[in-house]
Amino acid sequence: MGTPLLNFFSEYYHINDEVEQFFDQIMEQKEYQKGDIIFEPDSHLRYIYFIESGFTRIYYYKNGKDITHYFFGPNSFSTGIESVFYRKPSLFGFQALAPSKIWLMPFAPIEELAKTNITVNQIIQKVLLDSLINFSNRFYNTQFETAQERYEGLITQNPTLFQNASLGHIASYLGISQQTLSVIRGKV
């Protein structure tokens, strides 16, 4: 297996030569610098993104404010699911918060091969289930944990968070002000 993405897939699935060759032909790796916008909210997306290295975030705008929806580190997938799967404009944007190597996989050929290839179908399911689990956990945390518990969980999941994300991004992700975040950080 050549790419980190195929190595990642091979941990979960038997990747035969056909599937390996298919992904080798359609994937493209891009490098982004800190602050680069990978896509803006309201974009029509065609790709699933695999973060090989670096640190990124999904964000949206609410009442003119930039709100961080989720952080993604190495070996994770991101995309605007509603856009890629349903061909609607994405509600979210995607930004590199650190220098990042990201693999772009065009969804249309993956979707087509998934109709006849069980491994590719399982890969799509994994990407979707991982997204669903992440956002379900985020919803649970927002509903049932205090801001301090959410902060502590976020730091545990993302130990390099403060090296990559601004206090504003972290505060907006937690749904608190930067002042409240400073108070919480002082207690921990």
Residue, then its C-alpha position, 0 to 999 in steps of 0.5 A: m500500500g502506497t498512501p497513508l490513506l490506503n494504509f488507513f483503509s487496510e486496517y479495517y478492510h481487505i484492500n485488493d489490487e482493484v481498489e488500491q489502483f482505483f484510489d491511486q487514480i482518483m486521489e489527489q494530495k494537497e498541502y495547505q498552510k495555516g489559515d488557508i480556507i479549503f472551502e467556504p460555507d455555501s460551496h458545492l462540494r465534490y470531495i471527501y477529505f482525509i487529513e493525513s497530517g496537520f490540524t483543521r476545523i469545520y466552521y460556519y457563520k451565525n449572525g455574522k460570527d465565525i463559529t467553530h463546529y468541529f476540529f479534525g486532526p491526523n487520520s480523520f475524514s471531513t466533508g460537507i456531507e449534505s453537499v457531497f451526498y445530496r448535492k446541496p450547498s455546504l452549511f460549513g466551511f473548512q480551514a487549515l489551522a496548521p500546515s496540513k497534508i490532505w487527500l482529496m477523494p472525488f465522491a462521484p467515482i467512489e459512489e459509482l464503484a460502491k454500487t458493485n464493490i462491497t469494500v468501497n461501500q464499506i468505506i463510505q459507510k465508515v466515513l459516514l458512521d465516523s461523522l455521525i458518531n463524532f457529531s452525536n458525541r458533540f451533541y451529547n456533550t453540548q446538552f449534558e456537560t458543563a462548559q468545564e467538562r466539555y473543555e476537559g474532554l476537548i483537551t483530552q481528545n486534542p492534546t495539541l489543540f492550543q498549539n493549533a487553534s486560537l482561543g476564539h475558535i476553542a471558545s466558539y466550539l465550546g459555546i462560551s465566551q473567550q472570557t469564560l474560557s480564560v476562567i475555565r483554563g485558570k481552574v484546570 
